[in-house]
């Protein structure tokens, strides 16, 4: 756990602090027990950490823990415990904000990864459209580092989705086009197909039927090519994609991962 504290000792230490009214215990039926500091105690502890030069280390560990939680949530948000995970991320949102704010100053690559990972949660929680958009704009405005193309393509996709559902179709189109350019650079045919689909929806809602039909046709073409390739692999007996085609296993939904059709 750090600083000589073993994981098995944490609960006992928290209980001791709670008994001294230094930590508040929050128990909600059906949810995990949470511990929090009173604001005065939090500020005192922060001052002590600053004096000891430990703030950066603690904030980095805090960010890493919430990065891992967000990564775990990505798959869970599409599973049978989706509602429980949405509520869990909602309860932790202040911690995610703190982790993002620290990362923007100290680790731009980490900030991009975290914001991209939270994109699905922001999309599924409509009241976070605006805030999610703001975070994504901030992380994507940072200078691009090597080997970020995959994450940036995905982050621009989430930015497009959030702005689309805010009714800002011009901004959505711009974000989708940035995402498409990166997926084309990566030769990611699934990503290309998906973003063509979003661009088609954007053109359609803006009343440009001709452009929408052309974009839908391109999306269908890329989806069809991907399905043909997957079927060849599935019938060869050399790939686990058979479960993807049949709708079982972890690969399920890769070709139609669109949040529009969850």
C-alpha positions as a Markdown table, in Angstrom:
| # | Residue | x | y | z |
|---|---|---|---|---|
| 1 | Unk | 0.0 | 0.0 | 0.0 |
| 2 | Unk | 3.0 | 2.3 | 0.4 |
| 3 | Unk | 4.8 | 3.9 | 3.3 |
| 4 | Unk | 5.1 | 0.6 | 5.1 |
| 5 | Unk | 1.3 | 0.0 | 5.4 |
| 6 | Unk | 0.2 | -3.5 | 4.4 |
| 7 | Unk | -3.1 | -4.0 | 2.6 |
| 8 | Unk | -4.4 | -6.2 | 5.4 |
| 9 | Unk | -3.9 | -3.3 | 7.9 |
| 10 | Unk | -5.9 | -0.7 | 6.0 |
| 11 | Unk | -9.4 | -1.5 | 7.4 |
| 12 | Unk | -8.1 | -1.6 | 11.0 |
| 13 | Unk | -6.4 | 1.8 | 10.5 |
| 14 | Unk | -9.6 | 3.3 | 8.9 |
| 15 | Unk | -11.7 | 1.9 | 11.8 |
| 16 | Unk | -9.3 | 3.5 | 14.3 |
| 17 | Unk | -9.5 | 6.9 | 12.5 |
| 18 | Unk | -13.3 | 6.6 | 12.3 |
| 19 | Unk | -13.5 | 5.9 | 16.1 |
| 20 | Unk | -11.6 | 9.1 | 16.6 |
| 21 | Unk | -14.0 | 11.0 | 14.3 |
| 22 | Unk | -11.2 | 11.8 | 11.9 |
| 23 | Unk | -12.8 | 9.8 | 9.1 |
| 24 | Unk | -16.5 | 9.7 | 8.3 |
| 25 | Unk | -18.0 | 6.3 | 7.4 |
| 26 | Unk | -20.8 | 6.3 | 4.8 |
| 27 | Unk | -22.9 | 3.1 | 4.6 |
| 28 | Unk | -25.7 | 2.8 | 2.0 |
| 29 | Unk | -27.7 | -0.5 | 1.7 |
| 30 | Unk | -26.6 | -2.5 | -1.3 |
| 31 | Unk | -23.5 | -0.4 | -1.9 |
| 32 | Unk | -19.9 | -0.6 | -0.7 |
| 33 | Unk | -18.9 | 1.2 | 2.5 |
| 34 | Unk | -17.1 | 4.5 | 1.8 |
| 35 | Unk | -14.8 | 6.5 | 4.0 |
| 36 | Unk | -14.2 | 10.2 | 3.6 |
| 37 | Unk | -12.3 | 13.0 | 5.4 |
| 38 | Unk | -13.9 | 16.0 | 6.9 |
| 39 | Unk | -12.9 | 19.1 | 4.9 |
| 40 | Unk | -10.8 | 20.6 | 7.7 |
| 41 | Unk | -9.0 | 17.3 | 8.2 |
| 42 | Unk | -8.5 | 16.9 | 4.5 |
| 43 | Unk | -6.9 | 20.3 | 4.2 |
| 44 | Unk | -4.7 | 19.7 | 7.3 |
| 45 | Unk | -3.5 | 16.3 | 5.8 |
| 46 | Unk | -2.8 | 18.0 | 2.5 |
| 47 | Unk | -0.7 | 20.7 | 4.2 |
| 48 | Unk | 1.3 | 18.0 | 5.9 |
| 49 | Unk | 1.8 | 16.2 | 2.7 |
| 50 | Unk | 3.0 | 19.4 | 1.0 |
| 51 | Unk | 5.4 | 20.0 | 3.8 |
| 52 | Unk | 6.8 | 16.5 | 3.4 |
| 53 | Unk | 7.0 | 16.8 | -0.4 |
| 54 | Unk | 4.6 | 13.9 | -0.9 |
| 55 | Unk | 1.7 | 15.5 | -2.7 |
| 56 | Unk | 2.8 | 14.5 | -6.2 |
| 57 | Unk | 3.4 | 10.9 | -5.3 |
| 58 | Unk | 0.0 | 10.5 | -3.6 |
| 59 | Unk | -1.8 | 12.2 | -6.4 |
| 60 | Unk | -0.1 | 10.0 | -9.0 |
| 61 | Unk | -1.1 | 6.9 | -7.0 |
| 62 | Unk | -4.6 | 8.3 | -6.7 |
| 63 | Unk | -4.8 | 8.8 | -10.5 |
| 64 | Unk | -3.4 | 5.3 | -11.2 |
| 65 | Unk | -6.1 | 3.7 | -9.0 |
| 66 | Unk | -8.9 | 5.6 | -10.8 |
| 67 | Unk | -7.4 | 4.9 | -14.2 |
| 68 | Unk | -7.6 | 1.2 | -13.4 |
| 69 | Unk | -11.1 | 1.6 | -12.1 |
| 70 | Unk | -12.2 | 3.3 | -15.3 |
| 71 | Unk | -10.5 | 0.6 | -17.4 |
| 72 | Unk | -12.4 | -2.1 | -15.5 |
| 73 | Unk | -15.6 | -0.2 | -16.0 |
| 74 | Unk | -15.3 | -0.1 | -19.8 |
| 75 | Unk | -16.3 | -3.7 | -20.2 |
| 76 | Unk | -18.6 | -3.7 | -17.2 |
| 77 | Unk | -20.7 | -0.9 | -18.7 |
| 78 | Unk | -21.7 | -3.3 | -21.5 |
| 79 | Unk | -22.4 | -6.2 | -19.2 |
| 80 | Unk | -25.2 | -7.4 | -17.0 |
| 81 | Unk | -24.1 | -5.2 | -14.1 |
| 82 | Unk | -24.3 | -2.0 | -16.2 |
| 83 | Unk | -26.6 | -0.1 | -13.9 |
| 84 | Unk | -24.5 | -0.9 | -10.8 |
| 85 | Unk | -21.3 | 0.3 | -12.6 |
| 86 | Unk | -22.9 | 3.5 | -13.8 |
| 87 | Unk | -23.9 | 4.3 | -10.2 |
| 88 | Unk | -20.4 | 3.4 | -9.0 |
| 89 | Unk | -18.8 | 5.7 | -11.5 |
| 90 | Unk | -21.2 | 8.4 | -10.6 |
| 91 | Unk | -20.3 | 8.2 | -6.9 |
| 92 | Unk | -16.6 | 8.4 | -7.8 |
| 93 | Unk | -16.9 | 11.2 | -10.3 |
| 94 | Unk | -15.3 | 13.8 | -8.0 |
| 95 | Unk | -12.3 | 11.5 | -7.8 |
| 96 | Unk | -12.2 | 11.2 | -11.6 |
| 97 | Unk | -12.3 | 15.0 | -11.8 |
| 98 | Unk | -9.3 | 15.3 | -9.4 |
| 99 | Unk | -7.4 | 12.6 | -11.4 |
| 100 | Unk | -8.1 | 14.4 | -14.7 |
| 101 | Unk | -7.1 | 17.8 | -13.3 |
| 102 | Unk | -3.8 | 16.4 | -11.9 |
| 103 | Unk | -3.0 | 14.5 | -15.1 |
| 104 | Unk | -3.6 | 17.5 | -17.4 |
| 105 | Unk | -0.8 | 19.3 | -15.5 |
| 106 | Unk | 1.5 | 16.4 | -14.9 |
| 107 | Unk | 0.8 | 13.7 | -17.4 |
| 108 | Unk | -0.9 | 14.7 | -20.6 |
| 109 | Unk | -0.8 | 11.2 | -22.0 |
| 110 | Unk | -2.5 | 9.8 | -18.9 |
| 111 | Unk | -5.1 | 12.6 | -19.1 |
| 112 | Unk | -6.0 | 11.6 | -22.6 |
| 113 | Unk | -6.2 | 7.9 | -21.7 |
| 114 | Unk | -8.4 | 8.6 | -18.7 |
| 115 | Unk | -10.8 | 10.9 | -20.6 |
| 116 | Unk | -11.1 | 8.5 | -23.4 |
| 117 | Unk | -11.9 | 5.7 | -21.0 |
| 118 | Unk | -14.5 | 7.7 | -19.3 |
| 119 | Unk | -16.1 | 8.6 | -22.6 |
| 120 | Unk | -18.6 | 5.8 | -22.5 |
| 121 | Unk | -19.7 | 6.7 | -19.0 |
| 122 | Unk | -20.2 | 10.4 | -19.9 |
| 123 | Unk | -22.2 | 9.3 | -23.0 |
| 124 | Unk | -24.5 | 7.0 | -21.0 |
| 125 | Unk | -25.0 | 9.7 | -18.3 |
| 126 | Unk | -26.7 | 12.4 | -20.3 |
| 127 | Unk | -26.3 | 15.1 | -17.7 |
| 128 | Unk | -22.5 | 14.7 | -18.1 |
| 129 | Unk | -22.5 | 15.5 | -21.9 |
| 130 | Unk | -21.3 | 19.1 | -21.2 |
| 131 | Unk | -18.6 | 18.2 | -18.7 |
| 132 | Unk | -17.4 | 15.3 | -20.7 |
| 133 | Unk | -17.1 | 17.5 | -23.7 |
| 134 | Unk | -15.1 | 20.0 | -21.8 |
| 135 | Unk | -12.6 | 17.4 | -20.5 |
| 136 | Unk | -12.2 | 15.9 | -24.0 |
| 137 | Unk | -11.6 | 19.3 | -25.6 |
| 138 | Unk | -8.9 | 20.0 | -22.9 |
| 139 | Unk | -7.1 | 16.8 | -23.3 |
| 140 | Unk | -7.2 | 16.8 | -27.1 |
| 141 | Unk | -5.8 | 20.3 | -27.2 |
| 142 | Unk | -2.6 | 19.0 | -25.7 |
| 143 | Unk | 0.3 | 18.4 | -28.1 |
| 144 | Unk | 0.1 | 15.0 | -29.6 |
| 145 | Unk | 2.7 | 12.6 | -28.3 |
| 146 | Unk | 4.1 | 9.5 | -30.2 |
| 147 | Unk | 1.9 | 6.4 | -30.3 |
| 148 | Unk | -1.3 | 8.3 | -29.3 |
| 149 | Unk | -3.2 | 7.9 | -32.5 |
| 150 | Unk | -5.4 | 5.0 | -31.4 |
| 151 | Unk | -6.4 | 6.8 | -28.2 |
| 152 | Unk | -6.9 | 10.2 | -29.9 |
| 153 | Unk | -9.1 | 8.6 | -32.6 |
| 154 | Unk | -11.3 | 7.1 | -29.9 |
| 155 | Unk | -11.4 | 10.3 | -27.9 |
| 156 | Unk | -12.4 | 12.4 | -30.9 |
| 157 | Unk | -15.1 | 9.8 | -31.5 |
| 158 | Unk | -16.5 | 10.3 | -28.0 |
| 159 | Unk | -16.2 | 14.1 | -28.4 |
| 160 | Unk | -18.3 | 13.9 | -31.6 |
| 161 | Unk | -20.9 | 11.8 | -29.9 |
| 162 | Unk | -21.3 | 14.1 | -26.9 |
| 163 | Unk | -21.5 | 17.2 | -29.1 |
| 164 | Unk | -23.9 | 15.5 | -31.4 |
| 165 | Unk | -26.3 | 14.8 | -28.6 |
| 166 | Unk | -26.0 | 18.4 | -27.4 |
| 167 | Unk | -27.3 | 19.4 | -30.8 |
| 168 | Unk | -24.0 | 21.0 | -31.9 |
| 169 | Unk | -23.8 | 19.2 | -35.2 |
| 170 | Unk | -21.0 | 21.4 | -36.8 |
| 171 | Unk | -18.7 | 20.6 | -33.8 |
| 172 | Unk | -19.7 | 16.9 | -33.9 |
| 173 | Unk | -18.9 | 16.7 | -37.6 |
| 174 | Unk | -15.5 | 18.3 | -37.0 |
| 175 | Unk | -14.7 | 15.9 | -34.2 |
| 176 | Unk | -15.9 | 12.9 | -36.3 |
| 177 | Unk | -13.7 | 14.0 | -39.2 |
| 178 | Unk | -10.7 | 14.2 | -36.9 |
| 179 | Unk | -11.4 | 10.7 | -35.7 |
| 180 | Unk | -11.9 | 9.4 | -39.2 |
| 181 | Unk | -8.6 | 10.8 | -40.4 |
| 182 | Unk | -6.8 | 9.0 | -37.5 |
| 183 | Unk | -8.6 | 5.7 | -38.1 |
| 184 | Unk | -7.7 | 6.0 | -41.8 |
| 185 | Unk | -4.1 | 6.6 | -40.9 |
| 186 | Unk | -4.2 | 3.5 | -38.6 |
| 187 | Unk | -6.0 | 1.5 | -41.3 |
| 188 | Unk | -8.6 | 0.5 | -38.7 |
| 189 | Unk | -11.5 | -0.6 | -40.9 |
| 190 | Unk | -13.9 | -1.0 | -38.0 |
| 191 | Unk | -13.1 | 2.4 | -36.7 |
| 192 | Unk | -13.5 | 3.9 | -40.2 |
| 193 | Unk | -16.9 | 2.2 | -40.7 |
| 194 | Unk | -18.1 | 3.4 | -37.3 |
| 195 | Unk | -17.2 | 7.0 | -37.9 |
| 196 | Unk | -18.6 | 7.0 | -41.4 |
| 197 | Unk | -21.9 | 5.9 | -39.8 |
| 198 | Unk | -21.8 | 8.8 | -37.3 |
| 199 | Unk | -20.9 | 11.3 | -40.0 |
| 200 | Unk | -23.9 | 9.9 | -42.0 |
| 201 | Unk | -26.2 | 10.4 | -39.1 |
| 202 | Unk | -24.9 | 14.0 | -38.6 |
| 203 | Unk | -25.4 | 14.8 | -42.3 |
| 204 | Unk | -28.9 | 13.3 | -42.2 |
| 205 | Unk | -30.0 | 15.3 | -39.1 |
| 206 | Unk | -28.6 | 18.5 | -40.8 |
| 207 | Unk | -30.9 | 17.7 | -43.8 |
| 208 | Unk | -28.1 | 16.8 | -46.3 |
| 209 | Unk | -29.7 | 13.6 | -47.6 |
| 210 | Unk | -27.3 | 13.2 | -50.5 |
| 211 | Unk | -24.2 | 13.3 | -48.4 |
| 212 | Unk | -25.8 | 11.1 | -45.7 |
| 213 | Unk | -26.6 | 8.3 | -48.3 |
| 214 | Unk | -23.1 | 8.4 | -49.6 |
| 215 | Unk | -21.6 | 8.1 | -46.1 |
| 216 | Unk | -24.0 | 5.3 | -45.1 |
| 217 | Unk | -22.9 | 3.4 | -48.2 |
| 218 | Unk | -19.3 | 3.8 | -47.3 |
| 219 | Unk | -20.0 | 2.6 | -43.7 |
| 220 | Unk | -21.8 | -0.4 | -45.0 |
| 221 | Unk | -18.9 | -1.2 | -47.4 |
| 222 | Unk | -16.4 | -1.2 | -44.6 |
| 223 | Unk | -18.6 | -3.2 | -42.2 |
| 224 | Unk | -19.2 | -5.8 | -45.0 |
| 225 | Unk | -15.5 | -6.1 | -45.6 |
| 226 | Unk | -14.8 | -6.6 | -41.9 |
| 227 | Unk | -17.5 | -9.3 | -41.7 |
| 228 | Unk | -16.1 | -11.1 | -44.7 |
| 229 | Unk | -12.6 | -11.1 | -43.1 |
| 230 | Unk | -14.0 | -12.3 | -39.7 |
| 231 | Unk | -16.0 | -15.2 | -41.3 |
| 232 | Unk | -12.9 | -16.4 | -43.2 |
| 233 | Unk | -10.9 | -16.4 | -39.9 |
| 234 | Unk | -13.8 | -18.1 | -38.1 |
| 235 | Unk | -14.1 | -20.9 | -40.6 |
| 236 | Unk | -10.3 | -21.5 | -40.7 |
| 237 | Unk | -10.3 | -22.8 | -37.2 |
| 238 | Unk | -7.3 | -20.6 | -36.3 |
| 239 | Unk | -9.0 | -17.7 | -34.6 |
| 240 | Unk | -11.3 | -17.2 | -31.6 |
| 241 | Unk | -13.5 | -14.9 | -33.8 |
| 242 | Unk | -16.0 | -17.7 | -34.2 |
| 243 | Unk | -17.5 | -16.5 | -30.9 |
| 244 | Unk | -17.7 | -13.0 | -32.3 |
| 245 | Unk | -19.7 | -14.0 | -35.3 |
| 246 | Unk | -22.1 | -16.1 | -33.2 |
| 247 | Unk | -22.6 | -13.3 | -30.7 |
| 248 | Unk | -20.9 | -14.9 | -27.7 |
| 249 | Unk | -17.6 | -14.3 | -26.1 |
| 250 | Unk | -15.6 | -11.1 | -25.4 |
| 251 | Unk | -15.4 | -10.1 | -29.1 |
| 252 | Unk | -19.2 | -9.7 | -29.3 |
| 253 | Unk | -20.3 | -6.4 | -30.7 |
| 254 | Unk | -16.9 | -5.2 | -32.0 |
| 255 | Unk | -18.2 | -4.6 | -35.5 |
| 256 | Unk | -21.2 | -2.7 | -34.2 |
| 257 | Unk | -19.7 | -1.0 | -31.1 |
| 258 | Unk | -21.7 | 2.1 | -31.9 |
| 259 | Unk | -23.1 | 3.7 | -28.7 |
| 260 | Unk | -26.0 | 4.9 | -30.9 |
| 261 | Unk | -27.3 | 1.3 | -30.8 |
| 262 | Unk | -26.4 | 0.1 | -27.4 |
